[in-house]
Amino acid sequence: MPTSTQTTVAERLNACIRDVPDFPQPGILFKDITPVFLDWQLCSDIADELISRLATKPDAVCVVESRGFFIGMLLANKLRIPLVPVRKKGKLPAETRAFTYTLEYGTATLEIHKGVIQKGWNVLIHDDVLATGGTAVAAAELVREEGGTIAGFAFIVELSFLHGKEKIASYTSQIESVISY
Ligand code: AMP
């Protein structure tokens, strides 16, 4: 337990997150995590914090383009497990499986390389921010369709007022974020 003179990972993270109003569109308060990457120790501690909460060691970590890639690689490396990227449509070069989901305006499609997730793998899904949960659901569905199970979700930030957790609660009870707003 931290003493009163020590700051927690969440407190240090909170001090580094930059709020950018009206990005990428009016009315959105964007949580910019790029200042976090200037502090290598904090990045490492964020990964350790998320890993410390996992009930079981996953077989792989599935990371969502693009801001999920940064801490996602640290998670995979520290856990010594494979990293599997989920990318926006048209970015992955080999044969892919796609999942299309609804956004506030229009749709989005995420893809995963076919045959990378091994049958029965228990996969941790990581992204930087949990907002409405649509992206996390898409990643989870791709993992499941490829034969994996969902070990948990690990986010840097949760925007709890958007209730994304409710959307992904049916996959697993292991839903972690370092900080929640
Ligand atoms: P979601 O609504 O949970 O599907 O979030 C969609 C994606 O957009 C996630 O990968 C987040 O990284 C990103 N995102 C959504 N809302 C925000 C926000 N307010 N600040 C930063 N990133 C966001």
Residues whose N, C-alpha, C, O or C-beta is under 5 A from the ligand:
A	BS01	AMP	L29 F30 K31 D127 D128 V129 L130 A131 T132 G133 G134 T135 A136 G164
